Amino acid sequence: MALEPVLIAGEWRQAANPAGSFAAIDPSTGKTLPEAFPVSGTEDVAAAFRAAADAVVALRAVPVENIARFLEDYAARIEAGADALIERAARETGLPQSPRLRSVELPRTTNQLRQGAAAARDRSWCVATIDTRANLRSYYGPLGGPVVVFGPNNFPYAFNSVAGGDFVAAIAAGNPVIGKANTGHPGTSRLLATLAAEAARAAGLPPGMVQLLYRTPPDVGFQLVSHPSLGATGFTGSKNAGLKLKQAADAAGKPIYLEMSSTNPVFVLPGALAERSAAVAKELFDSCAMGAGQFCTRPGITVVPGGAHGEAFITELARLFAAGAPGTLLGPAGATSIAAALDELVGSGARVVAGGHAVAGDRAAFEPTLLRVPATTFLAKPHALQTEAFGTVNTVIVADDVAGMTAVAAALEGNLTGCVYSDTTGKDDAAYAQLEPVLRGKVGRLLNDKMPTGVAVSPAMNHGGPYPATGHPGFTAVGVPASLLRFAALRCYDAVRPHRLPPELADRNPTGKMWRLIDGAWSQQDIAG
Amino acid sequence: MALEPVLIAGEWRQAANPAGSFAAIDPSTGKTLPEAFPVSGTEDVAAAFRAAADAVVALRAVPVENIARFLEDYAARIEAGADALIERAARETGLPQSPRLRSVELPRTTNQLRQGAAAARDRSWCVATIDTRANLRSYYGPLGGPVVVFGPNNFPYAFNSVAGGDFVAAIAAGNPVIGKANTGHPGTSRLLATLAAEAARAAGLPPGMVQLLYRTPPDVGFQLVSHPSLGATGFTGSKNAGLKLKQAADAAGKPIYLEMSSTNPVFVLPGALAERSAAVAKELFDSCAMGAGQFCTRPGITVVPGGAHGEAFITELARLFAAGAPGTLLGPAGATSIAAALDELVGSGARVVAGGHAVAGDRAAFEPTLLRVPATTFLAKPHALQTEAFGTVNTVIVADDVAGMTAVAAALEGNLTGCVYSDTTGKDDAAYAQLEPVLRGKVGRLLNDKMPTGVAVSPAMNHGGPYPATGHPGFTAVGVPASLLRFAALRCYDAVRPHRLPPELADRNPTGKMWRLIDGAWSQQDIAG
């Protein structure tokens, strides 16, 4: 059987000496889908880097307007091709066509592409900084090498290696992308890359601007993240895979941005429990169950004070979990992985109070599962009891009081998010003041009275956080234009003659609207000659 | 003999179970100075991290105004104590008291401290970003753990672990600092830390705000950069030491910013050679000889076209190098290290055309040394021929033409700086257009007709560059406020109640002047209620 082609140097071609092949699986039936995709070896990687290096050179003569047009045209092509994309992604991931894929994720993806286009055109993202007295001018520019993007299994569009947030950020910052598809949805990735390649050609971008490989053996993956001509890597996926890639990238001195794992703790303060326990339980369950719990921002830990209110909250939550319909997981490995995580949690002292088993049959599914554990037990084994179970699974940690809840916060690993629910009339303010400084240091995004599962694409978003949620606490994977800075190098021009400056640093504001930091003040003006 | 005390938790105390002791050496005489300093073991490291963790907690209640006052008061104390500082640093480093230490480096250091104070007070550095519609607000805040600073040997004040650029950046961003003194000037570091501790106490900062160790065995150094409660590390020093520390920090998921090595290539285009060969040679020699060539931005490679003009340039340069007085090196190891680097360069095909030997006697010194090598030889062994010789040493690479010069640029490793000299009337513009895009990707700061040795403390400075000049191409070690972002974490507030927001993110502008990015526009205004 012929293997599906890879996209290298603007051409769909057969993988050179593939190291094997694989197929996607429909998680709703357990059946293997017909197309066979190649596992790429070193030759494909070398060819992709050669084409990317050519693209880096060619891009020097390409106006940013073409990059913006590419992103917009690509968004339009995704909308025009939505039916095929939705059908394919639903088959490969088990995610509902509607509303999830059609009304939520696809519009989010095209919105990101258009925000990236706006950022590329606007150019304010590059933080042009000009010291007129010293005649020093600096800004963020492309890395000078391609960005390799590893997409996760849980967002076939919005985090796809050739369409998602890292892709948009890398392209908008002026870098070519080598996409490493998630092996769960290779067909969706192929459809997207087809549209991307067409849009890139139409916009006059070089053939190596967008490339796609589906899978590599581990050692070839290490080559991807450590290649001498690489700019940087963006990775979203498991901590296990992420840390191995990080080791290879670090040894080569190549930046790698990792979004790896997060238990997204939710703290419910005593007053909130007294005031609206059932409502919080409902919000929490809905947030845990969304997308069958396979969101990086799904709450995996809840921290409550014990006593009558705490017990009532857990009882209500257990009722919701027990009554919840098990969603289809993204792949057959999902249930095995959840079961292994539960073994670790239960083996460390947590107790299952709802669910706990895989759903029998061909469909990949696991019962919504609630566990509980005393804070004292958690504090004795904080590492094991933060094992991420990627599904509708939540562990309620029961503390004696707010001091105990704060001690739990102090024992948390780095997380993407942390939520605090408190009484609406201010009764919890003292407790909040005790807890917040500790929790603040553990999370990238702190929420009040709100679940973390929605990640708005906003300039003020932080989809990042302290290690091991990510690899660096200063960067966000979501939010334009901040996410672009991951894929940019700081470039300074010292006494460079005016006609040799890039337009972003010239006296004349290149768009008339670009924000630049001129002699300490942000301005959209030209510099007086 | 009693050992000099370390500074831990605000107290000068004897090192606990020191792993040994060492003394500084006066490089102008080769004589050991009288004071003995301890080599700290794990107990000192643990105690310093405990005090730093306490400081992180205490700092939550300290207004930024106190941090600003501390930095200003510290600068004033350095000025008041200048005589003792200058006498001590001159003895430990061999650097001239005047003008270098008194009129250049000390004022630069106090200027950096005052710029840090202004940045802390102004708060614009933290890039407060507010999306009023989504009610998302984010900014950069302290790391939640101390910053360990390793100072280099070549700037006893301006890059000192308890007074220099990394120190200022870490403190101004709100983090405590654990200084690891350079072992070349422990006495200078002790004097500075004494002033810093007094100023910190006077400003009401916690006792763990500034701490000082002098030296550690390598394994204890790895503990410093990988400690669980560490925020990040700033390191300036050798590539060899930096890469080992990077490995330990990377494995622990701890950010480390390294400024390691750079040959700072200077390209002299044909027209510039024809126009002002002797003047460029003079500028180049002066830049190479400044501080006995021990600057991270000292030009180590010059690239010229061959032919009559090129040969005349080399002849003039050789004359200047041969006539140059050998400056005193920072320590006795300096001459050995230069000799080893020359062996590598000569063994790889470079030829010595001036100098080449250590100066006989007790003073640490090496003759100004010029080498030459054909571009074809360089391109055959580009790695070995970029070996850094930390002194007044320069290798002239002779290319056939501009294409050959560009090929040399393409074979360069990452550098802090790169300079291009060109004809003043525009005759070199085509050559510049050919060379610049290649060189641009290899350097953090690109200069025209100017040597790189001066590093202005400006918001538009980039004292950084691609690996292995530094560990990350997106950050600068010099320049306030940009250098602060290395020591900051991105913190997002999602629907957090208004009275719980940090002042930087409240509707009301906390200073009336702080720049904030509100709904896509930079503003110093309040947000309308």
Boltz contact constraints between the chains, C-beta under 6 A:
constraints:
  - contact:
      token1: [A, 60]
      token2: [B, 437]
      max_distance: 6.0
  - contact:
      token1: [A, 129]
      token2: [B, 459]
      max_distance: 6.0
  - contact:
      token1: [A, 129]
      token2: [B, 460]
      max_distance: 6.0
  - contact:
      token1: [A, 130]
      token2: [B, 460]
      max_distance: 6.0
  - contact:
      token1: [A, 131]
      token2: [B, 458]
      max_distance: 6.0
  - contact:
      token1: [A, 131]
      token2: [B, 460]
      max_distance: 6.0
  - contact:
      token1: [A, 134]
      token2: [B, 456]
      max_distance: 6.0
  - contact:
      token1: [A, 134]
      token2: [B, 458]
      max_distance: 6.0
  - contact:
      token1: [A, 136]
      token2: [B, 458]
      max_distance: 6.0
  - contact:
      token1: [A, 136]
      token2: [B, 460]
      max_distance: 6.0
  - contact:
      token1: [A, 136]
      token2: [B, 461]
      max_distance: 6.0
  - contact:
      token1: [A, 137]
      token2: [B, 460]
      max_distance: 6.0
  - contact:
      token1: [A, 138]
      token2: [B, 460]
      max_distance: 6.0
  - contact:
      token1: [A, 138]
      token2: [B, 462]
      max_distance: 6.0
  - contact:
      token1: [A, 144]
      token2: [B, 441]
      max_distance: 6.0
  - contact:
      token1: [A, 250]
      token2: [B, 250]
      max_distance: 6.0
  - contact:
      token1: [A, 253]
      token2: [B, 467]
      max_distance: 6.0
  - contact:
      token1: [A, 253]
      token2: [B, 468]
      max_distance: 6.0
  - contact:
      token1: [A, 255]
      token2: [B, 472]
      max_distance: 6.0
  - contact:
      token1: [A, 437]
      token2: [B, 60]
      max_distance: 6.0
  - contact:
      token1: [A, 441]
      token2: [B, 144]
      max_distance: 6.0
  - contact:
      token1: [A, 445]
      token2: [B, 492]
      max_distance: 6.0
  - contact:
      token1: [A, 445]
      token2: [B, 494]
      max_distance: 6.0
  - contact:
      token1: [A, 446]
      token2: [B, 493]
      max_distance: 6.0
  - contact:
      token1: [A, 447]
      token2: [B, 494]
      max_distance: 6.0
  - contact:
      token1: [A, 447]
      token2: [B, 495]
      max_distance: 6.0
  - contact:
      token1: [A, 448]
      token2: [B, 495]
      max_distance: 6.0
  - contact:
      token1: [A, 448]
      token2: [B, 496]
      max_distance: 6.0
  - contact:
      token1: [A, 448]
      token2: [B, 497]
      max_distance: 6.0
  - contact:
      token1: [A, 450]
      token2: [B, 495]
      max_distance: 6.0
  - contact:
      token1: [A, 456]
      token2: [B, 134]
      max_distance: 6.0
  - contact:
      token1: [A, 458]
      token2: [B, 131]
      max_distance: 6.0
  - contact:
      token1: [A, 458]
      token2: [B, 134]
      max_distance: 6.0
  - contact:
      token1: [A, 458]
      token2: [B, 136]
      max_distance: 6.0
  - contact:
      token1: [A, 459]
      token2: [B, 129]
      max_distance: 6.0
  - contact:
      token1: [A, 460]
      token2: [B, 129]
      max_distance: 6.0
  - contact:
      token1: [A, 460]
      token2: [B, 130]
      max_distance: 6.0
  - contact:
      token1: [A, 460]
      token2: [B, 131]
      max_distance: 6.0
  - contact:
      token1: [A, 460]
      token2: [B, 136]
      max_distance: 6.0
  - contact:
      token1: [A, 460]
      token2: [B, 137]
      max_distance: 6.0
  - contact:
      token1: [A, 460]
      token2: [B, 138]
      max_distance: 6.0
  - contact:
      token1: [A, 461]
      token2: [B, 136]
      max_distance: 6.0
  - contact:
      token1: [A, 462]
      token2: [B, 138]
      max_distance: 6.0
  - contact:
      token1: [A, 462]
      token2: [B, 490]
      max_distance: 6.0
  - contact:
      token1: [A, 462]
      token2: [B, 492]
      max_distance: 6.0
  - contact:
      token1: [A, 467]
      token2: [B, 253]
      max_distance: 6.0
  - contact:
      token1: [A, 468]
      token2: [B, 253]
      max_distance: 6.0
  - contact:
      token1: [A, 472]
      token2: [B, 255]
      max_distance: 6.0
  - contact:
      token1: [A, 473]
      token2: [B, 489]
      max_distance: 6.0
  - contact:
      token1: [A, 474]
      token2: [B, 490]
      max_distance: 6.0
  - contact:
      token1: [A, 489]
      token2: [B, 473]
      max_distance: 6.0
  - contact:
      token1: [A, 490]
      token2: [B, 462]
      max_distance: 6.0
  - contact:
      token1: [A, 490]
      token2: [B, 474]
      max_distance: 6.0
  - contact:
      token1: [A, 492]
      token2: [B, 445]
      max_distance: 6.0
  - contact:
      token1: [A, 492]
      token2: [B, 462]
      max_distance: 6.0
  - contact:
      token1: [A, 493]
      token2: [B, 446]
      max_distance: 6.0
  - contact:
      token1: [A, 494]
      token2: [B, 445]
      max_distance: 6.0
  - contact:
      token1: [A, 494]
      token2: [B, 447]
      max_distance: 6.0
  - contact:
      token1: [A, 495]
      token2: [B, 447]
      max_distance: 6.0
  - contact:
      token1: [A, 495]
      token2: [B, 448]
      max_distance: 6.0
  - contact:
      token1: [A, 495]
      token2: [B, 450]
      max_distance: 6.0
  - contact:
      token1: [A, 496]
      token2: [B, 448]
      max_distance: 6.0
  - contact:
      token1: [A, 497]
      token2: [B, 448]
      max_distance: 6.0
  - contact:
      token1: [A, 515]
      token2: [B, 522]
      max_distance: 6.0
  - contact:
      token1: [A, 522]
      token2: [B, 515]
      max_distance: 6.0
  - contact:
      token1: [A, 522]
      token2: [B, 522]
      max_distance: 6.0
